[in-house]
Amino acid sequence: MELLYLCTYEIDNDASLGVWKKMAAQRKVFSKYYNVSYTYMRDHHFWIRKGENETDLGELKFIGRIYCLRLLLNYYKKIGQVPNYMYVRYTMSDWNVIKLLNYLKSKG
């Protein structure tokens, strides 16, 4: 069973180190029960990591957090598979979150 740890946090700076450590601890606990994949922003790109495989979902051309969700939705449409579960570490909801959740629900 796969769990997507959805995060749109940027890991490019030292200020993100504490948050990144907390997220790593959470993913470690989840990985006891699920195959965990996770997302993050780095170097003005949005990434997904599944095991040892890291995929660049695309360049963030404008407001990162909103565009990230569009990139993720397009990724899942392209590969034709969706995770069984999703943990959302997301500070605010918007229409793109709803569209992503609706798509994943319709496929899972």
C-alpha positions as CSV (number, residue, x, y, z in Angstrom):
1,M,0.0,0.0,0.0
2,E,1.3,3.4,-0.9
3,L,1.0,6.6,1.1
4,L,1.8,10.0,-0.4
5,Y,3.2,12.5,2.0
6,L,2.1,15.7,0.3
7,C,4.3,18.7,1.2
8,T,4.9,21.9,-0.7
9,Y,7.7,23.0,1.7
10,E,10.9,24.4,0.2
11,I,14.1,22.7,1.4
12,D,16.6,25.1,-0.2
13,N,17.6,27.1,2.9
14,D,18.9,26.5,6.5
15,A,15.6,27.7,8.0
16,S,13.9,24.6,6.6
17,L,16.3,22.2,8.3
18,G,14.2,21.7,11.5
19,V,10.9,21.3,9.6
20,W,12.6,18.8,7.2
21,K,13.8,16.7,10.2
22,K,10.3,16.6,11.7
23,M,8.9,15.6,8.3
24,A,11.6,12.9,8.0
25,A,10.6,11.5,11.4
26,Q,6.9,11.4,10.4
27,R,7.7,9.6,7.1
28,K,9.8,7.1,9.0
29,V,6.9,6.2,11.2
30,F,4.6,5.9,8.2
31,S,7.1,3.7,6.4
32,K,6.6,1.0,9.0
33,Y,3.1,0.5,7.5
34,Y,3.2,1.9,4.0
35,N,5.4,2.5,1.0
36,V,5.9,6.2,1.4
37,S,6.4,8.6,-1.4
38,Y,6.8,12.3,-0.7
39,T,6.9,15.7,-2.4
40,Y,8.9,18.8,-1.9
41,M,10.2,22.0,-3.6
42,R,13.9,22.4,-4.3
43,D,15.8,24.7,-6.7
44,H,12.6,26.2,-8.0
45,H,11.3,22.7,-9.0
46,F,8.7,20.4,-7.5
47,W,9.9,16.8,-6.8
48,I,8.4,13.5,-5.9
49,R,10.5,10.7,-4.3
50,K,9.4,7.1,-4.3
51,G,12.0,4.9,-2.6
52,E,15.3,5.7,-4.2
53,N,13.7,7.2,-7.3
54,E,13.4,11.0,-7.5
55,T,11.3,12.6,-10.2
56,D,11.3,16.3,-11.2
57,L,7.7,17.1,-11.8
58,G,8.5,20.5,-13.3
59,E,9.8,24.0,-12.8
60,L,7.9,26.3,-10.6
61,K,7.1,29.2,-12.9
62,F,4.9,31.2,-10.5
63,I,3.4,30.9,-7.1
64,G,5.0,27.6,-6.1
65,R,2.5,26.0,-3.7
66,I,-0.4,26.4,-6.1
67,Y,1.5,25.3,-9.2
68,C,2.9,22.3,-7.3
69,L,-0.5,20.7,-7.0
70,R,-1.2,21.1,-10.7
71,L,2.2,19.4,-11.5
72,L,1.3,16.6,-9.1
73,L,-2.2,16.1,-10.6
74,N,-0.6,16.0,-14.1
75,Y,1.9,13.4,-12.9
76,Y,-0.7,11.1,-11.5
77,K,-2.8,11.4,-14.7
78,K,0.3,10.6,-16.8
79,I,1.4,7.5,-14.8
80,G,-2.2,6.2,-14.3
81,Q,-1.6,5.2,-10.7
82,V,-2.6,6.9,-7.5
83,P,-1.6,6.3,-3.9
84,N,-3.9,4.4,-1.6
85,Y,-3.6,7.1,1.1
86,M,-2.4,10.6,1.4
87,Y,-1.1,12.6,4.4
88,V,-1.4,16.3,3.6
89,R,1.2,18.6,5.3
90,Y,-0.3,21.7,3.7
91,T,-0.9,25.0,5.4
92,M,-3.8,26.3,3.4
93,S,-6.4,24.7,1.2
94,D,-7.4,26.1,-2.2
95,W,-9.2,24.9,-5.3
96,N,-6.1,23.0,-6.5
97,V,-6.1,20.9,-3.4
98,I,-9.8,20.0,-3.9
99,K,-9.1,19.1,-7.6
100,L,-6.2,16.8,-6.6
101,L,-8.2,15.1,-3.9
102,N,-11.2,14.6,-6.1
103,Y,-9.0,13.1,-8.9
104,L,-7.3,10.7,-6.4
105,K,-10.6,9.7,-4.9
106,S,-12.1,8.9,-8.3
107,K,-9.2,6.7,-9.2
108,G,-8.7,4.9,-5.8
